[in-house]
Amino acid sequence: MHISDAFDSGNIEVVDATDPAHVQLRIRPDVGDEHYQWFHFQVTGARGVPCVFRIVNANKASYPQAWPDTRAVCSTDGETWIRVPTEYVDGQLVLSHTPATDVVRYAYFAPFSMERHHALLARAGAAGAAVDTLGETLDGQPMDRIRLGNGPIQPWIIARQHPGETMAEWWMEGFIDRLTQNDATVRALLEAATLHIVPNMNPDGSRRGHLRTNAVGTNLNRVWHGPNLERSPEVFHVLKAMDESGVDLCLDVHGDEDLPYVFLSGSEGIPSFTPRLKGLVKAFDAAVLDVAPDFQTQHGYGGDAPGTANMTICSNAIAERYDCLATTLEMPFKDNADKPDPEFGWSPERSMRLGAQFVDALLQVTPQLRSS
């Protein structure tokens, strides 16, 4: 048996793999050593062998409270990811599985590779979308933007500031693919709005197998008050482009390690939160509820008290800067507790379906954006 993480988004360190029934592993921290939770590794040569993989540093992860009820995923083809028996015992995350083939990958959630990211860009471009590069990351990767539509409303939709939250880019795939279909809803939305879409805000962290940070350990969702080229060029370039276009709506797509629900988190606590913005938040919640069965409003983070918002976070900073509707979408790593799926849990397919449904929700809220 051999264990490797030497590939795009791989993350694991082998402590001891001499006995397949007692494999000891460690998650490698992000650059800066502050965060870790994402793991993704490949096992070869263990077909038919009962294996027990113990992640021995799970208790020191960024969100150890999220491990109970977590079920890791595995795949033999890189496409279909099923849940495997997983327990959190004595501070260790324990995966028990008997590989059916000689090559199996295990991960915290279904990975979304940079190769798949570039294929998504190419598919959008071939369907008529404008694709450009806003700048480069510290590792020299492009900051890609997709533009669709020619209307006056300027929505910005970004995802994967935290690279380990891969469900965010699966959501993007469903969202973008829907926007390249020629149906009445899409046509109406693209006539009303020019959409600016950044499918992956953190390419460096994605490739490196990080949970939350970029190549130098910056949490991108904590620098929107003042990004710079030295430590946060990703946000710097996107914010510059936002200033050039203006922003009427900003949707920031994430995943939550702990809460088993799909929900939106708004900007109620910003200094300039007005009745107009409150009305837009309610209208968007209602629009998503109308089209997305997995979405709900009973469980979430709860709104900040007036004037107490963290202004370094994207949705708060953008709502204040542009006086616009700005909100964060959260999806679960685990499952949707309201609609559980024992085999797949929350999955790429459900993320993509939700992304496609948000096209309908955006069209519903566009008249309010125009009138505001």
PyMOL commands that set and color helices and strands:
alter all, ss='L'
color gray80, all
select helices_A, chain A and resi 20-22+58-60+64-66+114-126+167-179+184-192+203-208+220-222+233-245+275-291+314-322+348-371
alter helices_A, ss='H'
color red, helices_A
select strands_A, chain A and resi 2-4+13-16+23-26+40-44+51-55+73-75+82-83+86-89+92-97+103-107+130-136+142-148+155-159+195-198+249-256+263-265+325-332
alter strands_A, ss='S'
color yellow, strands_A
deselect
rebuild
show_as cartoon
